[in-house]
Amino acid sequence: MRKKSSSSSSSSLPSQSLWRRWWRYLHPLYHLKRSQLLPLIVLSFVALTWLLSALQSLTGDHQVAVSRLNKELKTLKNQLESVKKHLRGWSIVEEDDDPLNFERRKAVKDAMIHAWTYYEMYAWGHDELKPQTRNSVDSFGGLGATLVDSLDTLYIMGLDQQFQRAREWVANSLNFNKNYEASVFETTIRVIGGLLSAYDLSHDDIFLEKARDIADRLLPAWNTPSGIPYNIINLMYGDAKNPQWTGGKSILADAGSEQLEFIALSQRTKDPKYQQKQVEYVIKELHKIFPADGLLPIYINPLTGETSYSKITFGAMGDSFYEYLLKAWIQGNKTEAVKNYREMWETSMKGLKSLIRRTTPSSFAYICEKTGSSLYDKMDELACFAPGMLALGSSGYVPDEAEKFLSLAEELAWTCYNFYQRTPTKLAGENYFFPAGQDMTVGTLWSILRPETIESLFYLWRFTGNKTYQEWGWNIFQAFENNSRVDSGYSGLKDVSTGEKDDMMQSFFLAETLKYLYLLFSPPSFISLDEWVFNTEAHPLRIKDRHASGESDSTTEQDRLPETFQGRKGRSGST
């Protein structure tokens, strides 16, 4: 033991000596006595400090970069999954129907390509194309109305390159800071609706960001004593007013048709201000003055919230108010929280039935207009949305009532189809009169490529499966091809009797008319009505549950992918 201890002690001496030697060099007093080494030591210390700081900074930057890359990787994975689902769903559209539908859908897609190509060529970034003169016009203040209005049509038709170019323009060039007095209604349904639909389909955040930007610029229009919004607002300064020709009154359709877009915006941004403080407050105010027949005059005083003596119509300036009562109920997935919308709509439908008259000798059903207690035998082509609305809403009734409303929808659709068939060009005029003893006469002769009749044919085909509605739609499409197609797009007609053309390709021709035609020849599972609701500009928005305690966005990451292409086998209808 002792010998071992001695040996161990002896072997430790060199290491102790070495340690003392190094400690001498490390001790500050050693270097302070040797002044020539001091600057070197200071520089070494500064360099070491800087190196450690740089390493820490690089580590922090590295972590930020890694975090950003992980986020981008997750986004790319989601987009890849979206493309996969897109392609799987697209195979349904391309294969799971009969060859005739395939060919007709292809013809409609070719029409869209023709219209879009010349918009890109001669009116890119402007609101609308003037196809005859190959020029552009900014009908909506230069907000790129046709481009934004067409985003979802491009996406739905699988026109990916065109969609991506439009997306880049939205991201880099769409600017709302304009000294322009915009229509709150038109900007909502075309621009906000178009952007939100593009977001719901593609899940690209740029569309939601832009939708929020323009919505914030519209909000001051609701700053009225009654909460009924003004119809015009300056996008740069926020000054709101009503047009002089309305006598300072707000228009029913304009003031009461922003629910779908602003509710959808609140759901997707988690900001309740668009829904609760604005558009839903309007419905509460209108509910206070809602008459027993559910029919409101077209003018409302924004200061008092009271209606003015004016006509009642399901045509211009009244139409979409009634449409949105039904669709807000559908948008909320028909829950108890949105029951009031359905109740108001059903009341209005009792009023609609009171306006139905039939012609002699052919018994065409039509919807009158009304002022006071007087009925007028006039119907706008715009009112031809009503058959589709009735078909869409019929399923909410008990079976006997549902059958009656669906039957009325089919009667009205037959009338609207004859608006087209009874002119030399087979295109409908803007409105029709029904003189005693005559079936119908064209009132205003021009036609601007409107979608309402085709919209109704789409809904009726979905709910009945009757291919007659596809045939009618195809006949109308052929009339567009024969009379409105020109070398550089599509033109409306100044006169449906002579075929004389105007020089305007309306944005809704691409947003609505061609989209509804395309869907008319697509399987019912494509853009399923169980999953999507269309705004009044034909922009599909995702249906989401609503509950009384607030919004329930139960949508998962998986749900956010384009369910458009994986919908349940549709309601009624065959392929």
ChimeraX attribute file (.defattr): number of C-alpha atoms within 10 A of each C-alpha:
attribute: neighborCount
match mode: 1-to-1
recipient: residues
	/A:1	5
	/A:2	6
	/A:3	7
	/A:4	9
	/A:5	9
	/A:6	10
	/A:7	10
	/A:8	10
	/A:9	9
	/A:10	10
	/A:11	10
	/A:12	10
	/A:13	10
	/A:14	10
	/A:15	10
	/A:16	10
	/A:17	11
	/A:18	10
	/A:19	10
	/A:20	12
	/A:21	11
	/A:22	10
	/A:23	12
	/A:24	12
	/A:25	11
	/A:26	11
	/A:27	10
	/A:28	12
	/A:29	10
	/A:30	13
	/A:31	15
	/A:32	11
	/A:33	10
	/A:34	9
	/A:35	10
	/A:36	10
	/A:37	12
	/A:38	14
	/A:39	10
	/A:40	11
	/A:41	13
	/A:42	11
	/A:43	11
	/A:44	12
	/A:45	12
	/A:46	12
	/A:47	12
	/A:48	12
	/A:49	12
	/A:50	12
	/A:51	12
	/A:52	12
	/A:53	12
	/A:54	12
	/A:55	12
	/A:56	12
	/A:57	12
	/A:58	12
	/A:59	12
	/A:60	12
	/A:61	12
	/A:62	12
	/A:63	12
	/A:64	12
	/A:65	12
	/A:66	12
	/A:67	12
	/A:68	12
	/A:69	12
	/A:70	12
	/A:71	12
	/A:72	12
	/A:73	12
	/A:74	12
	/A:75	13
	/A:76	12
	/A:77	12
	/A:78	17
	/A:79	17
	/A:80	12
	/A:81	15
	/A:82	21
	/A:83	16
	/A:84	13
	/A:85	18
	/A:86	23
	/A:87	14
	/A:88	13
	/A:89	19
	/A:90	20
	/A:91	12
	/A:92	17
	/A:93	22
	/A:94	17
	/A:95	11
	/A:96	14
	/A:97	15
	/A:98	13
	/A:99	12
	/A:100	10
	/A:101	20
	/A:102	17
	/A:103	13
	/A:104	19
	/A:105	23
	/A:106	16
	/A:107	16
	/A:108	24
	/A:109	21
	/A:110	12
	/A:111	20
	/A:112	24
	/A:113	18
	/A:114	17
	/A:115	24
	/A:116	23
	/A:117	16
	/A:118	20
	/A:119	26
	/A:120	16
	/A:121	12
	/A:122	18
	/A:123	23
	/A:124	20
	/A:125	22
	/A:126	22
	/A:127	24
	/A:128	27
	/A:129	32
	/A:130	22
	/A:131	25
	/A:132	17
	/A:133	11
	/A:134	17
	/A:135	18
	/A:136	19
	/A:137	14
	/A:138	16
	/A:139	16
	/A:140	18
	/A:141	19
	/A:142	17
	/A:143	24
	/A:144	26
	/A:145	25
	/A:146	29
	/A:147	30
	/A:148	28
	/A:149	29
	/A:150	30
	/A:151	26
	/A:152	29
	/A:153	27
	/A:154	25
	/A:155	19
	/A:156	22
	/A:157	20
	/A:158	15
	/A:159	16
	/A:160	12
	/A:161	11
	/A:162	16
	/A:163	21
	/A:164	14
	/A:165	13
	/A:166	20
	/A:167	20
	/A:168	12
	/A:169	16
	/A:170	21
	/A:171	15
	/A:172	9
	/A:173	12
	/A:174	16
	/A:175	14
	/A:176	16
	/A:177	14
	/A:178	14
	/A:179	13
	/A:180	17
	/A:181	19
	/A:182	21
	/A:183	21
	/A:184	25
	/A:185	22
	/A:186	19
	/A:187	21
	/A:188	25
	/A:189	23
	/A:190	24
	/A:191	26
	/A:192	29
	/A:193	31
	/A:194	32
	/A:195	29
	/A:196	30
	/A:197	30
	/A:198	30
	/A:199	24
	/A:200	25
	/A:201	24
	/A:202	20
	/A:203	18
	/A:204	16
	/A:205	14
	/A:206	16
	/A:207	23
	/A:208	20
	/A:209	15
	/A:210	19
	/A:211	22
	/A:212	20
	/A:213	15
	/A:214	18
	/A:215	20
	/A:216	13
	/A:217	19
	/A:218	27
	/A:219	19
	/A:220	19
	/A:221	23
	/A:222	21
	/A:223	14
	/A:224	16
	/A:225	11
	/A:226	17
	/A:227	24
	/A:228	30
	/A:229	34
	/A:230	29
	/A:231	27
	/A:232	24
	/A:233	24
	/A:234	21
	/A:235	24
	/A:236	14
	/A:237	14
	/A:238	18
	/A:239	15
	/A:240	23
	/A:241	19
	/A:242	19
	/A:243	14
	/A:244	8
	/A:245	7
	/A:246	12
	/A:247	10
	/A:248	17
	/A:249	25
	/A:250	28
	/A:251	27
	/A:252	26
	/A:253	23
	/A:254	25
	/A:255	29
	/A:256	25
	/A:257	29
	/A:258	30
	/A:259	26
	/A:260	26
	/A:261	29
	/A:262	26
	/A:263	23
	/A:264	25
	/A:265	23
	/A:266	17
	/A:267	19
	/A:268	17
	/A:269	12
	/A:270	13
	/A:271	13
	/A:272	17
	/A:273	15
	/A:274	24
	/A:275	21
	/A:276	15
	/A:277	13
	/A:278	23
	/A:279	25
	/A:280	18
	/A:281	16
	/A:282	22
	/A:283	22
	/A:284	13
	/A:285	15
	/A:286	21
	/A:287	14
	/A:288	10
	/A:289	13
	/A:290	17
	/A:291	14
	/A:292	11
	/A:293	16
	/A:294	19
	/A:295	23
	/A:296	24
	/A:297	19
	/A:298	26
	/A:299	26
	/A:300	24
	/A:301	19
	/A:302	25
	/A:303	16
	/A:304	12
	/A:305	22
	/A:306	17
	/A:307	20
	/A:308	14
	/A:309	13
	/A:310	14
	/A:311	19
	/A:312	23
	/A:313	25
	/A:314	28
	/A:315	22
	/A:316	17
	/A:317	20
	/A:318	26
	/A:319	25
	/A:320	27
	/A:321	24
	/A:322	26
	/A:323	24
	/A:324	25
	/A:325	24
	/A:326	26
	/A:327	26
	/A:328	26
	/A:329	24
	/A:330	28
	/A:331	27
	/A:332	25
	/A:333	22
	/A:334	20
	/A:335	16
	/A:336	14
	/A:337	17
	/A:338	21
	/A:339	17
	/A:340	18
	/A:341	21
	/A:342	21
	/A:343	15
	/A:344	21
	/A:345	23
	/A:346	21
	/A:347	16
	/A:348	21
	/A:349	19
	/A:350	14
	/A:351	17
	/A:352	20
	/A:353	14
	/A:354	12
	/A:355	19
	/A:356	15
	/A:357	15
	/A:358	18
	/A:359	17
	/A:360	14
	/A:361	10
	/A:362	12
	/A:363	13
	/A:364	19
	/A:365	21
	/A:366	28
	/A:367	25
	/A:368	26
	/A:369	20
	/A:370	19
	/A:371	13
	/A:372	10
	/A:373	5
	/A:374	9
	/A:375	15
	/A:376	15
	/A:377	20
	/A:378	22
	/A:379	24
	/A:380	24
	/A:381	23
	/A:382	21
	/A:383	23
	/A:384	30
	/A:385	27
	/A:386	27
	/A:387	29
	/A:388	28
	/A:389	22
	/A:390	25
	/A:391	26
	/A:392	23
	/A:393	22
	/A:394	22
	/A:395	15
	/A:396	15
	/A:397	13
	/A:398	9
	/A:399	10
	/A:400	9
	/A:401	13
	/A:402	17
	/A:403	15
	/A:404	14
	/A:405	22
	/A:406	23
	/A:407	16
	/A:408	20
	/A:409	26
	/A:410	22
	/A:411	17
	/A:412	27
	/A:413	26
	/A:414	19
	/A:415	22
	/A:416	30
	/A:417	23
	/A:418	17
	/A:419	24
	/A:420	21
	/A:421	17
	/A:422	17
	/A:423	19
	/A:424	12
	/A:425	20
	/A:426	23
	/A:427	33
	/A:428	32
	/A:429	27
	/A:430	20
	/A:431	20
	/A:432	22
	/A:433	19
	/A:434	22
	/A:435	13
	/A:436	11
	/A:437	10
	/A:438	13
	/A:439	18
	/A:440	23
	/A:441	16
	/A:442	19
	/A:443	15
	/A:444	16
	/A:445	18
	/A:446	22
	/A:447	22
	/A:448	22
	/A:449	26
	/A:450	21
	/A:451	24
	/A:452	24
	/A:453	30
	/A:454	30
	/A:455	26
	/A:456	30
	/A:457	33
	/A:458	23
	/A:459	26
	/A:460	29
	/A:461	22
	/A:462	29
	/A:463	22
	/A:464	16
	/A:465	17
	/A:466	15
	/A:467	18
	/A:468	12
	/A:469	24
	/A:470	21
	/A:471	14
	/A:472	19
	/A:473	24
	/A:474	19
	/A:475	17
	/A:476	22
	/A:477	22
	/A:478	16
	/A:479	18
	/A:480	19
	/A:481	14
	/A:482	13
	/A:483	20
	/A:484	24
	/A:485	19
	/A:486	15
	/A:487	11
	/A:488	21
	/A:489	23
	/A:490	32
	/A:491	27
	/A:492	26
	/A:493	25
	/A:494	18
	/A:495	19
	/A:496	25
	/A:497	18
	/A:498	13
	/A:499	20
	/A:500	14
	/A:501	21
	/A:502	19
	/A:503	17
	/A:504	23
	/A:505	27
	/A:506	21
	/A:507	23
	/A:508	22
	/A:509	23
	/A:510	27
	/A:511	27
	/A:512	24
	/A:513	22
	/A:514	25
	/A:515	26
	/A:516	26
	/A:517	25
	/A:518	24
	/A:519	21
	/A:520	28
	/A:521	27
	/A:522	25
	/A:523	23
	/A:524	26
	/A:525	23
	/A:526	21
	/A:527	25
	/A:528	21
	/A:529	24
	/A:530	18
	/A:531	20
	/A:532	22
	/A:533	22
	/A:534	20
	/A:535	25
	/A:536	22
	/A:537	22
	/A:538	25
	/A:539	27
	/A:540	25
	/A:541	24
	/A:542	24
	/A:543	21
	/A:544	21
	/A:545	18
	/A:546	21
	/A:547	15
	/A:548	10
	/A:549	7
	/A:550	11
	/A:551	20
	/A:552	14
	/A:553	13
	/A:554	10
	/A:555	11
	/A:556	8
	/A:557	8
	/A:558	11
	/A:559	9
	/A:560	16
	/A:561	22
	/A:562	24
	/A:563	22
	/A:564	24
	/A:565	23
	/A:566	18
	/A:567	18
	/A:568	16
	/A:569	14
	/A:570	18
	/A:571	15
	/A:572	14
	/A:573	18
	/A:574	16
	/A:575	15
